[in-house]
């Protein structure tokens, strides 16, 4: 039929849509930390304080400003790294399909990386609860990442736990 896409084209569109949604999640703040004086936005790529100073890339945060930081702050960077692995897996699958390669994305790996990245943001936010009074951290990234998995990868993730004995 004219105007209808075949199953391969529909699958490619769905993969592209999942990648675009993941990129949108990467561009939103993952954790918002409120203190008495400041509001800090933690993105997948860096820290943006709402104030006079600008963006601190995540690489600068970990490789230049890490002296004496509490351990829970590592969860933010680890979550960003896991997210990057998941996004790279999804992009690899999309690009290899476009280039005609026989390699494909394993959506279970992508889903697992997003789930663990969301868990990392939750650990990061909970770490602020142990700080002195006046810190509130809201883990939007956990909700966004787990929502992404629920919407696009839940069947793939459920397949990991199926028993095929």
Backbone torsions as a table, in degrees:
resi	resn	phi	psi	omega
1	UNK	NA	145.5	178.9
2	UNK	-76.2	137.9	177.0
3	UNK	89.1	-9.9	178.8
4	UNK	-97.9	142.0	177.8
5	UNK	-96.2	144.7	178.1
6	UNK	-73.6	174.3	-178.3
7	UNK	-62.5	-33.2	179.8
8	UNK	-68.4	-42.8	179.8
9	UNK	-67.0	-38.6	178.3
10	UNK	-64.8	-40.8	178.5
11	UNK	-64.3	-40.1	178.4
12	UNK	-64.7	-41.5	177.8
13	UNK	-63.5	-40.7	178.9
14	UNK	-64.5	-42.0	177.6
15	UNK	-62.7	-43.9	178.5
16	UNK	-62.2	-41.8	179.2
17	UNK	-62.8	-43.0	178.7
18	UNK	-61.9	-41.2	179.3
19	UNK	-65.7	-42.4	179.6
20	UNK	-64.7	-38.8	176.5
21	UNK	-65.3	-40.5	178.1
22	UNK	-63.6	-39.3	176.8
23	UNK	-64.1	-40.0	177.0
24	UNK	-62.2	-40.4	176.9
25	UNK	-62.0	-37.9	179.6
26	UNK	-65.6	-26.7	-177.0
27	UNK	-89.1	-7.3	178.6
28	UNK	-94.2	154.7	176.9
29	UNK	-66.5	133.1	-179.4
30	UNK	-87.2	-38.5	178.3
31	UNK	-138.5	134.4	175.8
32	UNK	-114.0	122.8	-178.6
33	UNK	-110.2	122.1	177.6
34	UNK	-104.0	131.4	171.3
35	UNK	-122.9	-178.6	-179.9
36	UNK	-64.3	-29.7	-174.5
37	UNK	-113.3	-22.8	-170.0
38	UNK	-133.5	162.5	167.9
39	UNK	-128.5	125.0	179.6
40	UNK	-116.0	134.5	177.5
41	UNK	-107.9	119.8	178.2
42	UNK	-101.7	114.4	178.0
43	UNK	-100.8	175.7	176.1
44	UNK	-68.6	-19.7	-175.3
45	UNK	-109.0	-11.7	-179.7
46	UNK	170.3	-178.9	-178.4
47	UNK	-105.6	130.5	177.6
48	UNK	-124.7	102.3	175.0
49	UNK	-78.5	139.3	175.8
50	UNK	-83.2	90.7	-176.0
51	UNK	179.5	-158.1	-174.2
52	UNK	-69.9	-30.6	-178.1
53	UNK	-84.6	158.4	-175.4
54	UNK	-101.4	-154.2	-177.0
55	UNK	-66.1	133.7	169.0
56	UNK	-111.0	108.0	179.5
57	UNK	-58.6	150.2	-176.6
58	UNK	-60.5	-32.2	178.3
59	UNK	-66.3	-41.1	176.3
60	UNK	-64.8	-39.9	-178.7
61	UNK	-58.9	-43.1	-176.3
62	UNK	-88.9	-31.2	-175.1
63	UNK	-99.2	-11.5	-179.9
64	UNK	-119.9	-33.0	-172.1
65	UNK	-115.5	36.1	-172.2
66	UNK	-100.4	2.1	-177.8
67	UNK	-65.5	117.8	174.5
68	UNK	75.7	18.5	178.7
69	UNK	-77.5	145.2	175.9
70	UNK	-66.2	152.7	-175.2
71	UNK	-62.0	-32.9	-176.6
72	UNK	-64.3	-20.3	178.6
73	UNK	-66.9	-20.0	177.3
74	UNK	-67.4	-22.5	-179.6
75	UNK	-63.6	-32.4	178.4
76	UNK	-63.6	-50.6	-179.2
77	UNK	-65.7	-39.8	178.1
78	UNK	-64.6	-40.9	176.9
79	UNK	-61.9	-41.7	178.3
80	UNK	-64.6	-38.7	178.2
81	UNK	-65.7	-44.7	178.4
82	UNK	-62.8	-40.3	176.7
83	UNK	-61.2	-43.4	179.9
84	UNK	-61.3	-38.8	177.3
85	UNK	-64.5	-44.3	178.3
86	UNK	-63.1	-43.9	179.3
87	UNK	-66.1	-39.6	177.3
88	UNK	-62.9	-39.2	177.5
89	UNK	-62.5	-44.8	179.4
90	UNK	-66.0	-42.7	178.1
91	UNK	-65.0	-39.6	178.5
92	UNK	-60.6	-44.6	179.0
93	UNK	-63.0	-41.0	180.0
94	UNK	-67.2	-45.3	-177.6
95	UNK	-71.3	-38.1	-179.9
96	UNK	-65.9	-33.4	176.3
97	UNK	-67.0	-42.1	179.4
98	UNK	-66.1	-32.8	-178.8
99	UNK	-87.0	-1.3	178.0
100	UNK	79.5	18.1	177.6
101	UNK	-80.8	154.3	-178.0
102	UNK	-85.4	-0.7	179.8
103	UNK	-80.3	146.6	-178.4
104	UNK	-133.7	160.1	173.6
105	UNK	-70.1	141.7	169.0
106	UNK	-98.0	102.4	-175.2
107	UNK	-63.6	-20.1	176.2
108	UNK	-66.9	-38.2	177.3
109	UNK	-67.0	-45.5	178.7
110	UNK	-58.2	-48.6	-179.4
111	UNK	-61.1	-43.9	-179.4
112	UNK	-63.3	-40.2	178.9
113	UNK	-63.6	-40.8	178.7
114	UNK	-67.7	-39.1	178.4
115	UNK	-63.1	-46.8	-179.2
116	UNK	-68.8	-32.7	174.9
117	UNK	-63.9	-41.0	176.3
118	UNK	-64.4	-38.8	176.5
119	UNK	-63.8	-39.5	177.3
120	UNK	-60.5	-40.1	178.6
121	UNK	-68.7	-32.5	176.3
122	UNK	-67.0	-44.5	176.8
123	UNK	-61.3	-41.9	178.2
124	UNK	-58.7	-47.6	-178.7
125	UNK	-68.2	-40.7	179.6
126	UNK	-65.3	-30.6	177.9
127	UNK	-58.7	-30.3	178.8
128	UNK	-71.2	-20.1	178.2
129	UNK	-66.6	-25.2	-179.9
130	UNK	-84.8	-5.3	178.4
131	UNK	-79.0	169.2	177.7
132	UNK	-56.7	158.9	-178.3
133	UNK	-53.5	147.6	178.3
134	UNK	110.3	-3.5	178.2
135	UNK	-107.0	129.7	173.3
136	UNK	-132.6	125.5	179.2
137	UNK	-118.2	130.8	-179.8
138	UNK	-112.7	114.3	-175.3
139	UNK	-85.7	73.2	177.9
140	UNK	-61.0	-33.0	-179.1
141	UNK	-60.7	-36.6	177.9
142	UNK	-61.3	-47.7	180.0
143	UNK	-64.1	-44.5	-179.1
144	UNK	-64.2	-46.9	-177.7
145	UNK	-68.2	-44.7	178.9
146	UNK	-68.6	-32.4	174.1
147	UNK	-65.4	-39.6	176.1
148	UNK	-60.7	-44.9	178.9
149	UNK	-65.2	-44.3	-178.6
150	UNK	-62.1	-42.2	-176.0
151	UNK	-73.6	-41.3	-170.2
152	UNK	-113.4	-19.4	-171.6
153	UNK	-127.1	7.0	-172.1
154	UNK	-62.0	-37.9	179.5
155	UNK	-68.6	-38.9	178.3
156	UNK	-65.4	-41.6	179.8
157	UNK	-68.8	-37.4	178.1
158	UNK	-64.3	-30.9	179.7
159	UNK	-63.9	-24.9	178.2
160	UNK	-63.7	-33.8	-174.0
161	UNK	-97.3	2.8	178.0
162	UNK	-74.6	138.7	176.8
163	UNK	-93.0	124.8	179.8
164	UNK	-122.7	61.6	-175.2
165	UNK	-91.7	NA	NA
